[in-house]
Amino acid sequence: MSLTLDLENLKREHAGKLPAIASTLFDNLIRDLKSRDFGNKALKVGDQIPSFVLPDALGKMVSSSDLLVRGPLVICFYRGAWCPYCNLELRALQEALPDILELGAQLVAISPMTPDNSLSLAEKHSLEFPVLSDAGLKVASQFGLVYQWPLEVRSFMEKAGVSLEKYNGDKSWKLPVAATYVTDHDGIVISAVNPDWRERLDPIEIISALQKLG
């Protein structure tokens, strides 16, 4: 089953289980994100990604420049280990990793979570690609992806047991828009952003984009 179908199934499952107030809060937040036109304000097709250096789950510094020397780059910005949509995406990327590497590309995932929380996530899903910690969302900001949870969403999520302060190690309550970028070996973007965290770039689309690069 494709990631897209898995996400659609999860979305339907949540629609049947989430309280009405939660569905309204999330739908309003997604509508607000779309109204801010992230697709045009964030990096988009044809743009060059900014260079970045971030620590992986074990504290090793990973450089985008070093990765691009080896070939095209797939960059997955995800919200955190608490997000079921992100967990589905990361598992799907792990399954697709052999094909991505076979095409000469590298894969990294970036979130604002602390290295310890990133390590727990990587171990849980047996991830074999770097899971990087973007403290303070500095890199996500350079990509134009950062937004802040409204107070009402924050209050609901805290009651549900999700504390971004605990996961991310800061009190900003900011997140990146969930986005996956595929670049050529020069770091030029060949994918777009979708501010709806319930939809992700399917690995099939990633593989297709890399194949077109030759």
C-alpha positions as CSV (number, residue, x, y, z in Angstrom):
1,M,0.0,0.0,0.0
2,S,1.3,3.5,-0.8
3,L,1.9,6.2,1.7
4,T,-0.9,8.2,0.2
5,L,-3.4,5.5,0.8
6,D,-2.1,4.9,4.3
7,L,-2.5,8.6,5.1
8,E,-6.1,8.7,3.6
9,N,-7.0,5.7,5.8
10,L,-5.5,7.4,8.9
11,K,-7.4,10.6,8.1
12,R,-10.7,8.7,7.8
13,E,-9.9,6.9,11.1
14,H,-9.3,10.1,12.9
15,A,-12.4,11.7,11.4
16,G,-14.4,8.9,13.1
17,K,-12.6,9.1,16.5
18,L,-11.7,12.7,17.1
19,P,-14.1,14.9,19.1
20,A,-15.9,17.5,17.0
21,I,-13.9,20.3,18.6
22,A,-10.6,18.7,17.6
23,S,-11.7,18.3,14.0
24,T,-12.8,21.9,13.9
25,L,-9.6,23.2,15.4
26,F,-7.4,21.2,13.0
27,D,-9.5,22.1,9.9
28,N,-9.3,25.8,10.9
29,L,-5.6,25.6,11.4
30,I,-5.0,24.0,8.0
31,R,-7.3,26.5,6.4
32,D,-5.3,29.3,8.0
33,L,-2.0,27.8,6.8
34,K,-3.3,27.5,3.3
35,S,-4.5,31.1,3.4
36,R,-1.0,32.3,4.2
37,D,0.1,30.8,0.9
38,F,3.0,28.8,2.2
39,G,3.3,27.2,-1.2
40,N,4.5,30.4,-2.7
41,K,6.2,31.9,0.4
42,A,8.3,28.8,1.2
43,L,11.1,27.6,-1.1
44,K,9.6,26.2,-4.2
45,V,10.5,24.5,-7.5
46,G,13.5,26.2,-9.0
47,D,14.8,27.7,-5.8
48,Q,18.2,26.8,-4.2
49,I,18.1,25.4,-0.7
50,P,20.2,27.2,1.9
51,S,23.2,25.4,3.2
52,F,22.7,24.0,6.7
53,V,24.6,22.0,9.3
54,L,22.6,20.2,11.9
55,P,23.2,17.4,14.6
56,D,21.8,14.0,14.0
57,A,20.3,11.9,16.8
58,L,23.8,10.9,18.1
59,G,25.1,14.5,18.0
60,K,27.1,14.1,14.8
61,M,27.0,17.2,12.6
62,V,25.5,16.7,9.2
63,S,26.2,19.2,6.4
64,S,23.9,19.7,3.4
65,S,27.0,20.6,1.3
66,D,28.6,17.3,2.1
67,L,25.5,15.4,1.2
68,L,25.1,17.3,-2.1
69,V,28.6,16.3,-3.1
70,R,27.3,12.8,-3.1
71,G,24.3,13.5,-5.3
72,P,20.7,14.7,-5.2
73,L,19.1,15.3,-1.8
74,V,15.7,14.4,-0.3
75,I,14.8,16.6,2.7
76,C,11.8,15.7,4.9
77,F,10.6,18.3,7.3
78,Y,8.3,16.6,9.8
79,R,6.5,17.8,12.9
80,G,7.6,15.3,15.6
81,A,7.3,11.8,17.0
82,W,3.9,12.7,18.5
83,C,2.4,13.1,15.0
84,P,0.9,9.9,13.6
85,Y,1.1,11.2,10.0
86,C,4.8,11.9,10.5
87,N,5.3,8.3,11.8
88,L,3.6,6.9,8.7
89,E,5.8,9.1,6.5
90,L,9.1,8.2,8.1
91,R,8.3,4.4,8.0
92,A,7.5,4.8,4.3
93,L,10.7,6.7,3.6
94,Q,12.7,3.9,5.4
95,E,11.0,1.4,3.1
96,A,11.9,3.5,0.1
97,L,15.5,4.2,1.3
98,P,17.2,1.4,-0.8
99,D,15.6,2.8,-4.0
100,I,16.6,6.4,-3.1
101,L,20.2,5.3,-2.5
102,E,20.2,3.2,-5.6
103,L,19.5,6.4,-7.6
104,G,22.5,8.1,-6.0
105,A,20.5,10.4,-3.7
106,Q,20.7,11.0,0.0
107,L,17.8,11.3,2.5
108,V,17.6,13.3,5.7
109,A,14.6,14.1,8.0
110,I,14.5,17.3,10.0
111,S,12.3,18.3,13.0
112,P,12.6,20.7,15.9
113,M,12.8,17.8,18.4
114,T,15.8,17.4,20.7
115,P,18.5,14.8,19.7
116,D,17.3,12.5,22.5
117,N,13.7,12.5,21.2
118,S,15.0,12.1,17.6
119,L,17.1,9.1,18.7
120,S,14.0,7.5,20.3
121,L,12.1,8.0,17.1
122,A,14.9,6.6,14.9
123,E,15.2,3.5,17.1
124,K,11.5,3.0,17.2
125,H,11.3,2.8,13.4
126,S,14.8,1.4,12.8
127,L,15.6,4.4,10.6
128,E,18.8,4.1,8.6
129,F,18.9,7.7,7.4
130,P,20.0,10.8,9.4
131,V,17.3,12.3,11.7
132,L,18.4,15.9,12.3
133,S,17.5,18.3,15.1
134,D,16.7,21.8,14.1
135,A,16.8,23.6,17.4
136,G,14.7,26.8,17.3
137,L,13.6,25.9,13.8
138,K,16.4,28.0,12.3
139,V,16.7,25.9,9.1
140,A,13.0,25.5,8.8
141,S,12.7,29.3,8.9
142,Q,15.2,29.6,6.1
143,F,13.0,27.3,4.0
144,G,10.0,29.5,4.9
145,L,8.1,26.8,6.7
146,V,7.6,27.9,10.3
147,Y,4.3,28.7,12.0
148,Q,3.0,28.9,15.5
149,W,0.2,26.9,17.1
150,P,-2.8,29.1,18.0
151,L,-3.5,29.2,21.7
152,E,-6.7,27.0,21.4
153,V,-4.8,24.3,19.5
154,R,-2.0,24.4,22.1
155,S,-4.5,24.1,24.9
156,F,-6.2,21.1,23.3
157,M,-3.0,19.3,22.5
158,E,-1.7,19.8,26.1
159,K,-4.8,18.3,27.4
160,A,-4.3,15.4,25.0
161,G,-0.8,14.9,26.5
162,V,1.3,16.5,23.7
163,S,3.7,19.1,24.9
164,L,5.9,20.7,22.3
165,E,8.1,22.1,25.1
166,K,8.9,18.6,26.2
167,Y,9.6,17.3,22.6
168,N,11.4,20.4,21.3
169,G,13.1,21.7,24.4
170,D,11.8,25.3,24.0
171,K,8.6,27.2,24.8
172,S,8.0,28.7,21.4
173,W,5.2,26.2,20.4
174,K,6.3,26.6,16.8
175,L,6.4,23.9,14.1
176,P,7.5,23.5,10.5
177,V,5.0,22.9,7.8
178,A,5.3,19.3,6.9
179,A,7.2,19.4,3.6
180,T,9.4,17.1,1.6
181,Y,11.9,18.6,-0.9
182,V,13.7,16.8,-3.6
183,T,16.8,18.6,-5.0
184,D,19.2,17.9,-7.8
185,H,22.9,17.7,-7.0
186,D,23.2,21.5,-7.0
187,G,20.6,21.8,-4.4
188,I,17.9,23.2,-6.8
189,V,14.4,22.2,-5.6
190,I,12.2,20.1,-7.8
191,S,9.2,19.7,-5.4
192,A,6.6,21.8,-3.7
193,V,5.1,22.4,-0.3
194,N,1.7,21.3,1.0
195,P,0.6,23.0,4.3
196,D,-1.9,20.2,5.1
197,W,0.1,17.8,7.4
198,R,-2.3,15.0,6.5
199,E,-0.9,14.9,3.0
200,R,2.8,14.1,2.2
201,L,4.9,13.6,-0.8
202,D,4.6,9.8,-1.6
203,P,7.9,7.9,-2.0
204,I,6.7,6.9,-5.4
205,E,6.7,10.5,-6.4
206,I,10.2,11.0,-4.8
207,I,11.5,8.0,-6.8
208,S,9.9,9.3,-10.0
209,A,11.5,12.8,-9.5
210,L,14.9,11.3,-8.9
211,Q,14.6,9.1,-12.0
212,K,13.9,12.1,-14.1
213,L,17.1,13.7,-12.9
214,G,18.9,10.8,-14.5
